[in-house]
């Protein structure tokens, strides 16, 4: 049995915006699946302490009023999310997220903002987005929805933290089957290092392409967490 046949922790957030340094978490989910055990879903609705922009609400469906009425205080919720991730890692459960560097970076900034501490990544991380981008050279969009469709993985609904977290875990399992040498049979520590390298290689290629188009800007290849300024 490889790591994908054990317990997996899918993770996803929905936020107030796309900027990792300023976005606030509105919803988050950790979903534990696999290893012949029942699925365990832990959901968070958070009052981010700021207005949720209309364009963000249009994506995930949570309004400022809903978050204020039913959401938890951010410091308390953010601290618990980080604690539950740390517990998963201490139990040697890989945390899986699609384009998870976004979610981890937003969580890190929230921890710094509300708790005066940083996110510590203390265990294995698997990012189907990074893996798919490195090993499948198809053209086209690579959103979670499109990637699930490509690999024939069930996705209950985009931009719902619980559904996205579960879809990410399913994708990780499918990629482990499709690429046993690089993914499924790989030691998780090696797979972690490989993903760091694959993300940097992707960024280097994108930077070179942009330069060929006259755009003098670098692509960000930091993974699984963008360093704080």
Residue pairs with C-beta under 8 A, 6 or more apart in sequence:
2 176
2 180
2 184
2 185
3 94
3 124
3 176
3 184
3 188
4 34
4 172
4 173
4 176
4 177
4 183
4 184
5 34
5 35
6 34
6 35
6 93
7 32
7 33
7 34
7 35
7 37
7 91
7 93
8 32
8 33
8 34
8 93
8 94
8 96
8 126
8 169
8 172
8 173
9 30
9 31
9 32
9 85
9 88
9 93
9 94
9 95
9 96
9 169
10 29
10 30
10 31
10 32
10 33
10 96
10 97
10 164
10 165
10 166
10 167
10 168
10 169
11 28
11 29
11 30
11 31
11 85
11 95
11 96
11 97
11 100
11 103
11 165
11 168
12 28
12 29
12 97
12 98
12 103
12 161
12 162
12 164
12 165
12 168
13 25
13 26
13 27
13 28
13 29
13 103
13 106
13 107
13 161
14 25
14 26
14 27
14 28
14 56
14 59
14 60
14 62
14 159
14 160
14 161
15 23
15 24
15 25
15 26
15 48
15 56
15 106
16 23
16 24
16 26
16 48
16 50
16 52
16 53
16 56
17 23
17 24
17 53
17 56
20 102
20 105
20 106
20 109
20 226
21 105
21 109
21 228
21 229
22 109
23 106
23 109
24 46
24 48
24 49
24 50
24 74
24 106
24 110
25 44
25 46
25 48
25 74
25 77
25 78
25 81
25 106
25 107
25 110
26 45
26 46
26 48
26 52
26 56
26 60
26 62
26 67
26 71
27 43
27 44
27 45
27 46
27 60
27 62
27 161
28 43
28 44
28 46
28 77
28 81
28 107
28 161
29 41
29 42
29 43
29 44
29 161
29 162
29 164
29 165
30 41
30 42
30 81
30 84
30 85
30 88
30 165
31 39
31 40
31 41
31 42
31 162
31 165
31 166
31 169
32 39
32 40
32 41
32 42
32 88
32 93
33 39
33 166
33 169
34 169
34 173
39 166
41 162
42 84
43 161
43 162
44 72
44 77
44 80
44 81
45 62
45 66
45 67
45 70
45 71
45 72
46 67
46 71
46 72
46 73
46 74
46 77
46 78
47 67
47 68
47 71
47 72
47 73
47 74
48 67
48 71
48 74
49 74
51 64
52 62
52 63
52 64
52 67
57 63
57 64
59 159
60 159
60 160
60 161
61 159
61 160
71 77
74 110
74 114
75 114
75 115
78 107
78 110
78 111
78 114
78 115
79 111
79 114
79 115
81 107
82 107
82 111
82 119
82 120
85 95
86 120
86 122
88 95
88 123
89 95
89 121
89 122
89 123
89 124
90 122
90 123
92 123
92 124
93 123
93 124
94 123
94 124
94 125
94 126
94 172
94 188
95 123
95 124
95 125
95 126
96 125
96 126
96 127
96 128
96 165
96 168
96 169
96 171
96 172
97 103
97 104
97 125
97 127
97 165
97 168
98 127
98 128
98 129
98 144
98 147
98 164
98 167
98 168
98 171
99 127
99 129
99 130
99 144
100 125
100 127
100 129
100 168
100 224
101 127
101 199
101 222
101 223
101 224
101 225
101 226
104 119
104 121
104 125
104 224
104 225
105 225
105 226
107 119
108 118
108 119
108 225
108 228
109 228
111 117
111 118
111 119
112 118
112 228
118 228
119 225
121 224
121 225
124 188
124 189
124 191
124 192
125 192
125 195
125 224
126 172
126 188
126 191
126 195
127 195
127 223
127 224
128 147
128 168
128 171
128 172
128 175
129 142
129 144
129 147
130 195
130 198
130 199
130 202
130 223
131 172
131 175
131 179
131 182
131 183
131 195
131 198
132 142
132 147
132 150
132 151
132 171
132 175
133 142
133 198
133 202
134 194
134 195
134 198
134 201
134 202
135 175
135 179
135 182
135 183
136 150
138 150
140 146
143 158
144 155
144 158
144 164
144 167
144 168
144 171
145 155
145 158
147 153
147 171
148 154
148 155
148 167
148 170
148 171
149 155
151 171
151 174
151 175
151 178
152 174
153 167
153 170
153 171
153 174
154 167
154 170
155 163
155 164
155 167
155 170
156 162
156 163
156 166
156 167
157 163
158 164
175 183
175 184
176 183
176 184
177 184
182 194
183 191
186 194
195 223
195 224
196 223
196 224
199 221
199 222
199 223
200 221
200 223
201 221
202 219
202 221
203 218
203 219
203 220
203 221
204 219
204 221
206 219
207 217
207 218
207 219
210 216
210 217
210 219
220 226
